[in-house]
Amino acid sequence: MDNKLEFAQRLRDAMVAAGLEPRPGVLLNLFNTNYWGRSVTFQAVSRWLKGEAVPAQDKLLVLAGLLKIEPEVLRFGEQVRESVVRYRQRWDEGIGYQEREVFDAFLRLPAPQRKIVREV
């Protein structure tokens, strides 16, 4: 399936989950009253819901906040969340206390000293 169509489906599903009717007019009013930038048009919102376009990152963040969903999940789907969980789990399982202390000490170093450590 096309990424834009998948995004549109997630957007409609998020609107329904938030108790909103998945119609352009509903989303237009909600979005424009909460967006700090230039207002979007009815056509733009309609294109989001039809799967013809994906909003820019700043607009996506506002949409996610309004619909109470993580921006990365709204944009890319649940697979992203699962991937992040697997990645974090790998770190949690593979790193012991001593390694964590080393990482913490490294992060407390000033940037020039971190660069030297990386080069070594």
N, C-alpha and C positions, 0 to 999 in steps of 0.2 A: 504494500500500500504506500502511497505517496506521503512524505513527511507532513506536508501541509494538511492533507486530509486527516491524518492521524491526530495532528494538533487540534484541528477543528472538533473532532470527536471528543477529545479530552476536555476541551473548553466547554462544549455543550454539557458533558457529563458533570463537570465541576459546577456549572451554573445550576443544574438540576439539584445536585447535592447541597448547594447553598440555598436552595428554596426559591430559585429564580426561574422564570420561564426563559428557555434558550432562544430568545428573539433579539434581533439587532437593536431595536428601540430600547429594550430593557437594559442591555449591556451598554449602549451608548450613554444613556442618562447616568447610570451608575459610574461608568468609567470617567466621563467628563467632569463629574462633580468631585472626583477624588484625584484626578491627575493634575499635577502642578504645571505641566507644559501646555503647549498649544492643543486645543481641543481636536479630537479626531472626528471624522465625518461618519455619517450613517453608512456610506459606501465602504469605508475602511473596516468598520466593525462587521458589516455584512460579509465582506471578503474573508475576515477571520473565521466567522462561523460557517462559511461555505467551504473552507479549505482552499481558498485561492491565494491566501497570503498568511504570513506569520508576523505578528507585531515585533517591532524593535525591542531590544533588551529592556530599555527603561519602561516601556509600556507593558511588557511581559511581567516585570516585577510588580507593577501596580495591579495588574489583573490577578496575579497569584495572591497578593495580599488581600484583595477584595473577596476572592473566592476561597480564601483560607486553605491554600494548597501550596506546596513547595514549588518555587519557580522551575526548578530542574525537572520535576515530575510533570508539571503542566506542559513544558516544552518538549520533553523527550520520553515521558512515560515512566511507569513503575520499574522498568528494567534498570534505569539509572540508579534508583534507590537501592535495589538489590545488589548492583555492582559495587556501590559505595560500601554497603554493609559487608560484602565479601572481602573487599580490600582492607577495611578497618579490622575485620576479624583476623585476617592474615597477620597484620601487625600486632594485634593484641595477643595472639597465640604464639607468635614467633619471637617476641622480644621480652626478655626478662627484666628484672629490676635494675641490674647493673647497666644494661644497654640503655635503658630509659634515663638513668643518671647521666650517662655519657652524652646522649642527645640533648638533655636539658642544659648541661654545662656548655655544649657547643652553641646552643641557641642564645645563651647569655653573653657570649663573646661579642665584642664589637665587630662590625662588618669586615674591617681589614684583617683581623685575626681569623675570622671564619674563612676568609678567602685563602689564607696561608694553610690552614688545616685541610681544606678541600684539595689544595694543590699537592699536599704531602700524601 
